[in-house]
Amino acid sequence: MKKIFLFLIMIIVLGLSIVYMFLFTKFGNDKMASYIENKVNSGQEVKLKVNDFTLTSNHLSFDASINDNSEINISGDLSIFKKTVDLKYDIKINDLSTLRNLTNQDFKGPLFTNGIFTGNDKEAIIQGTSNIANSQTKYYFNMENYEARNINIQMKNAKIEDLLTLLNKPLYVKGDLNVIADIKNANLSKLDGMVITKITNAKIDNDILNKELNQSLATAINFQGDMNAILTPNKAEIKSNLTSPIAEIFMNRTTVDLSTKNIKSDYKIDVKNLAKLEGIISKKLNGQFLTNGNFKIVDKTVQIEGDSNILEGITKYSAEFVNSTPTAMKLAIESAKLEKLLQVLNEPIYATGDLNILANIKSANIDKLDGDVNTRISNGLIIDKVASVVFNQNLTEKINFDLNIDTNLVEKQAISKANIETSIGNLSTQNTVYNVKEATLNSDYLLNIPSLEKLKDILKMNLKGKLDIKGELSDKESAFAILGKADTLNGTLDFNLKNNKLNANLKNIDVQELCAMLDYSKIFDSKANFVFDYDLSTKRGVLDGKLINGHFAENNFVNIIKHLSKLDLTQEQYETFDINTKIDNRVLTSNVIMKSKNTQIDIKDSMLDLEKNLTDTKINVNIKDKTFGLGLKGDTSMPKISFDAKDLKEQIEKQIEKKKDKIQQKLNKFLGEN
């Protein structure tokens, strides 16, 4: 037993001797220095050189260089057995990126710091200074059982761009940062302290921000901000504000649950001049915008609710976001003004009215859309003078209107039922489908115009009667189309508009009804077919018509011909009556051919200028074996009349001599009306 005891003592002494030799002798220190170099440099870009490593039972000296331009120096008293330290350190790292493989952090830029580390395993102090982010920083940490309890940091004039460099982030903001942190107890359950942060002279670098976030900011944005945080057990209460020439953002009470990371806060956003947002949103707005509300963040869900005065009404809203994607929204706009909306959107105020919108979107996921939206404009009024300029019209009367749209959101689609009632007509749809995912639109429609006379300013024509058109419209892959049908003029109207190309067909219509609609005298009675092709972009087109088995009605023109030729045109049946008109803006050039058993009437290259109210028309009339011509030229309300009637010269001279005044009176009356 004695031999075993002596053997164990020898083993312990030998072990301690070996440990001492490797830890506290020059031989051991050299081996340790070599080991540290090899461990750090193995497979790394960094090259660590240990210039001095001295470890004794009561002293430590460590001096090393990194890539020949960074230094780490630690020296002082160290007692391994008593677990006490009294060290000084001086660290100068010129580029933190060289330590990436050691720190497992993607830091960049320089870091210089020096200070003291003193204490034991129960309580210790780390205190020093640093130039982090080009600042003047002082720090103090009181450690208990190797955990920080008391923390004091004073950072003065740190550069935000240098902090971004340190964190290896794009330099999209420049400015100064000052931080004061005084934490008396850093234990989360006993947290006690305060943090004051101030940002000054800050400016966003538009070029970098636009590139990194795929934005198009054009306006330079300067800002400054303050944040005061009070720390209590498991909680931080923060008051903060951010001000700039564009907007001011205030959060008077933000509560952060440090154990769950949940956040609750109020907010106020004040934009005194919306026009200053143009460089941010690429759209000029007018007026001001103020909104107040609250938000909370729980896990990855953000919930927001608030109200605003944006449209001079009562606006309330709420929204929910999960992983930054909107999932549900509510919006209520009551007693807002349409004219205010136009003003905010920088549009001419061509209409006024009361605007109300109620939206309840239960699911904003496009594939699972669910909700409803009601939009209503009441007491609407189109301001004729402004609308005339905006829409290139010549309105002389105000137009009243009311609009109601009910929209139901279903999977990938918004399905609406709409109705607009105006003083000139009504438009309604029963099934308007907008595919949100494909951005396509399909809709039915019914257009009811009870009095065509009220369209005079819009169509620049005098029309009479009424018209109801129903059809469909679509907008898909940049192809816009409208199809329409109407029972009118005792016949039918069919038309289709594809982008700018309009094609219309009038079939089996009553010509006398057409004359009545056009507010012309009923000079001809027949059925007719018309084909109309027109390009809205070039304002050019063609109108082809064919009148079927027609005859003249009793009128002044017929009476004049009867006096001149002794032939009653009302008894002539015109089996051929063809019209071809070329349209160039508001100038019409027409050719007409009319044939009956005893007559033929030709009109070639007749010109009618609807803009200037001018005409230049030549009519050639063949009656049996007689031929004469009639010319109309000048103002359409009172054109100059000329005759070319060699074959009827003798009869005309007798008639003119006998009833000169009466004939002229009838000619002027008839031609003036037509």
HUVEN-V537240 format. One record per run of one state. SS is the DSSP state (h for helix, s for strand, l for the rest). FROM is the first residue (numbers start at 1). TO is the last residue. If there is no record, write none. Layout:
BEGIN
ss & from & to
SS & FROM & TO
SS & FROM & TO
END
This chain:
BEGIN
ss & from & to
l & 1 & 1
h & 2 & 24
l & 25 & 25
h & 26 & 41
l & 42 & 47
s & 48 & 55
l & 56 & 58
s & 59 & 66
l & 67 & 69
s & 70 & 79
l & 80 & 83
s & 84 & 93
l & 94 & 95
h & 96 & 103
l & 104 & 110
s & 111 & 120
l & 121 & 122
s & 123 & 130
l & 131 & 131
h & 132 & 134
l & 135 & 135
s & 136 & 144
l & 145 & 146
s & 147 & 159
h & 160 & 166
l & 167 & 172
s & 173 & 185
l & 186 & 187
h & 188 & 190
l & 191 & 191
s & 192 & 204
l & 205 & 205
h & 206 & 213
l & 214 & 221
s & 222 & 232
l & 233 & 234
s & 235 & 244
l & 245 & 247
s & 248 & 257
l & 258 & 262
s & 263 & 271
l & 272 & 273
h & 274 & 281
l & 282 & 288
s & 289 & 298
l & 299 & 300
s & 301 & 308
l & 309 & 313
s & 314 & 322
l & 323 & 324
s & 325 & 337
h & 338 & 344
l & 345 & 350
s & 351 & 363
l & 364 & 365
h & 366 & 368
l & 369 & 369
s & 370 & 382
l & 383 & 383
h & 384 & 390
l & 391 & 398
s & 399 & 410
l & 411 & 412
s & 413 & 422
l & 423 & 425
s & 426 & 435
l & 436 & 439
s & 440 & 449
l & 450 & 451
h & 452 & 459
l & 460 & 466
s & 467 & 476
l & 477 & 478
s & 479 & 488
l & 489 & 490
s & 491 & 498
l & 499 & 500
s & 501 & 510
h & 511 & 517
l & 518 & 523
s & 524 & 535
l & 536 & 539
s & 540 & 552
l & 553 & 555
h & 556 & 565
l & 566 & 568
h & 569 & 571
l & 572 & 573
s & 574 & 574
l & 575 & 575
s & 576 & 584
l & 585 & 586
s & 587 & 595
l & 596 & 598
s & 599 & 609
l & 610 & 613
s & 614 & 623
l & 624 & 625
s & 626 & 635
l & 636 & 639
s & 640 & 644
l & 645 & 645
h & 646 & 673
l & 674 & 674
END
